[in-house]
């Protein structure tokens, strides 16, 4: 659905197509309802504001996603907002008209073992570049993730681990990452690069419920590999424990399983 029309088209001069000038969110629809919709919309609006793009209204998006959910009550939903059409060149038009795209797709069929027995992560060679102006934002410029994902073709590797040029852990190619050290639950500082996903925010909120102290900090690879437990998360998969990174075995713990249950029950 493009600008409210099913089967619409995006013009070739759309700045999202030309320059990746836009933002997106990916979420689950279950039984016709978007999980954590109010939070998802807040994150979308915040990212639009950060790029000075006018965000579609909550009411407009709710009407459109309800139409889609009637046809596909259990699916993955992606919302894209671009700055709109513009002429040649990087300069943005003075009064652009943003374009909005709502896409649905089947829920990916991952092995059930990913949730219970843990996943393998590929240690990516590509390094994530720093750009504080874009840090945390789910913008459309995802070439680093695309190139990273091209590094492996093993169906049993669930995701790739991305580091920055200084060797600090950033995220997965499609996920955020957490490590437990004792009663501390750590996740990388994303003030220079990376995407601050909604599940990451929710896990930080709920960590004290499990007696854990959440921390946002810089994490290097040796520290990560010595963790008591590691898990990755996003709004489609929920939480996957990690059992291997590259050739390094990672111990499985109970926090990831407990957090899976908390996130499933919590609707706020």
Protein Blocks (a to p, Z undefined) as FASTA:
>chain_A
ZZhighiacdfklmklmnopacddddddeehiaehklmmmmmmmmmmmmnopacddfklm
mmmmmmmmmmmmcccddddddebjcdedjbdcfbdcddddddddddddddfklmmnopad
dddfbdcdddfklgoiacfblklmmmmmmmpccfkbmbdcdddfkopafbdfkbccddde
hjaccdddfklgccddfklmmmmmmmmmnopacddddddfklmmmpfbdcdddfknopac
dfbehjbccdddfklmmmmmmmmmpmZZ
